[in-house]
Amino acid sequence: MMLFMSQVRCTLRLASRDDAPLLAELVNYAGEGLPLYYWGKKAGPNETAWDVGRRRVTRETYQYTTMIEHNGNAAGCLIAYENGSSPTPIPSGLPAIFVPIRELQSLAPNTWYVNVLAILPRFRGVGLGTRLLAYADETASGRGNRGLSLIVSDANRGARRLYDRCGYQEVASRPMVKEGWPNEGQNWLLLIKVLG
């Protein structure tokens, strides 16, 4: 049975430390497996990639995260922040796999950067991603940003359809550097939505 947005009960809230296991999963969904691949490279003895991911989101991510709940169940998240007015230099030690992403991010100054938008698979298709993007629009507008930006794989057709429906347009691309990370995409795409 198809549910329309008016029938879906969703609420937004700030993430807490207790959300760390779910956040690691959502960050990995949004990154199409790249986070888990990278966390695996950072794992120490007797540690899994998921251990690294949960530790990182507990330390770094949760305080910048908006969770969306569907009928009382945590279903997804939005992590977004200000992309400054001038590009920051790419650190010399940044792993090559992340360089194209940082290059694209630097092409979207003064935007509200949607770093992570993810919905658990069982909650997809009922409008939660659209609701989170609307919240990102409201936040960006309230902060005086000229628009919003995000980066997505050219192979992520579902996400690209969502972003297209919500007014994002492709403005640049960079070839992916995979270093063994399995992904069918070939390019990272920078999408921007200009606020009117």
C-alpha positions in Angstrom: 0.0 0.0 0.0 1.4 3.4 -1.0 1.5 6.0 1.7 1.2 9.7 0.9 3.2 12.2 2.8 0.1 13.5 4.6 -0.4 10.0 6.0 3.2 9.6 7.1 3.9 10.6 10.7 7.4 11.8 10.8 9.3 13.9 13.3 12.7 15.5 13.3 15.0 15.6 16.3 18.7 16.1 17.0 20.8 12.9 17.2 22.2 11.7 20.5 25.2 9.5 21.4 22.7 6.6 21.6 22.2 6.9 17.9 25.8 6.1 17.0 25.2 2.5 15.8 22.4 3.6 13.5 24.3 6.7 12.4 27.3 4.6 11.3 24.9 2.5 9.3 23.3 5.5 7.7 26.6 7.2 7.0 27.7 4.1 5.2 24.4 3.9 3.1 24.9 7.6 2.1 28.5 7.0 1.2 27.6 3.8 -0.9 30.0 1.7 1.2 32.9 4.0 1.0 32.8 4.8 4.7 32.9 1.1 5.7 35.7 0.5 3.2 37.7 3.4 4.8 36.9 2.5 8.4 38.2 -1.0 7.6 41.6 0.5 6.7 41.6 2.4 10.0 40.7 -0.6 12.2 43.2 -1.7 14.8 43.8 -5.2 16.2 40.6 -6.8 17.5 38.5 -4.0 16.0 36.0 -4.1 13.1 35.3 -1.5 10.5 31.9 -1.0 12.2 33.7 -0.4 15.6 35.7 2.4 13.9 32.6 3.9 12.3 30.6 3.9 15.6 33.5 5.5 17.4 33.9 8.2 14.8 30.3 9.2 14.6 30.1 9.2 18.4 33.1 11.5 18.6 32.5 13.7 15.5 29.2 13.4 13.9 26.1 13.1 16.1 26.0 16.7 17.3 25.6 17.9 13.7 22.9 15.4 12.8 19.2 15.7 12.4 17.3 12.3 12.7 14.0 11.6 11.2 11.6 9.3 12.8 8.8 7.5 11.0 5.8 6.5 13.3 8.2 6.7 16.3 11.1 4.7 14.7 14.4 6.2 13.8 14.4 6.0 10.0 17.1 8.2 8.6 19.3 11.3 9.0 20.6 14.5 7.6 24.1 15.8 8.2 24.6 19.3 6.7 26.8 22.3 7.4 28.1 25.6 6.1 30.4 25.3 3.1 32.6 28.4 3.6 33.0 31.4 1.4 36.5 30.5 0.3 37.8 27.0 -0.5 40.2 25.5 2.0 43.3 23.9 0.6 43.2 20.1 0.2 45.4 18.6 3.0 48.5 17.0 1.6 47.8 13.8 3.6 44.2 13.4 2.4 43.7 9.9 1.0 43.5 10.1 -2.8 40.0 8.4 -2.7 38.6 11.6 -1.1 40.4 14.2 -3.2 37.8 14.4 -6.0 35.1 14.9 -3.4 36.9 17.7 -1.7 37.7 19.3 -5.1 34.0 19.3 -5.9 33.0 20.6 -2.5 35.4 23.6 -3.0 33.4 24.6 -6.1 30.3 25.3 -4.1 31.2 28.2 -1.7 28.5 29.8 0.5 26.2 26.9 0.2 24.6 24.7 2.9 26.4 21.4 2.2 24.4 18.2 2.5 27.1 15.8 3.5 24.9 12.8 4.4 21.2 12.1 3.6 20.2 8.6 4.3 17.0 6.6 4.9 17.0 3.0 6.0 15.9 0.8 3.2 12.7 -0.4 4.9 11.5 3.3 5.3 12.3 4.4 1.7 9.6 5.5 -0.7 7.3 7.3 1.7 8.7 10.9 1.5 11.2 11.0 4.3 14.2 12.0 2.1 12.1 14.7 0.6 11.1 15.9 4.1 14.8 16.0 5.2 15.8 18.0 2.0 12.9 20.4 2.7 14.4 20.9 6.2 17.8 21.5 4.7 16.2 24.2 2.5 14.6 25.8 5.5 17.9 25.8 7.4 19.9 27.1 4.5 17.4 29.9 3.8 17.3 30.9 7.5 21.1 31.1 7.5 21.3 33.3 4.4 23.0 30.7 2.2 22.7 31.3 -1.6 21.9 27.6 -2.1 22.6 24.0 -1.2 25.1 21.6 -2.5 25.8 17.9 -2.4 27.9 15.2 -4.0 26.5 11.9 -5.3 27.8 9.0 -7.4 26.7 9.0 -11.1 25.5 5.4 -10.5 23.2 6.3 -7.6 20.0 6.6 -9.8 17.5 6.6 -6.9 19.2 9.4 -5.1 19.7 11.4 -8.3 16.0 11.2 -9.1 15.2 12.5 -5.6 17.6 15.4 -5.9 16.3 16.2 -9.4 12.7 16.3 -8.1 13.9 18.6 -5.3 15.5 21.1 -7.6 19.2 20.2 -7.6 21.2 20.5 -10.8 24.5 18.9 -11.8 27.2 21.6 -12.2 30.5 19.6 -12.1 32.0 16.1 -12.0 35.3 14.4 -11.1 36.4 10.9 -11.8 36.3 8.6 -8.8 39.4 7.2 -7.3 38.5 3.7 -6.0 41.7 2.1 -4.7 39.9 -1.2 -4.4 36.5 0.2 -3.2 33.8 -1.7 -5.1 31.4 0.8 -6.7 29.8 0.8 -10.1 30.0 4.6 -10.4 32.6 6.3 -12.6 32.2 9.9 -11.4 31.3 12.0 -8.5 28.7 14.7 -9.3 28.3 18.1 -7.7 24.7 19.1 -7.5 23.5 22.6 -6.5 20.1 24.0 -5.7 19.9 27.8 -5.9 17.5 29.3 -3.4 15.3 32.0 -4.9 
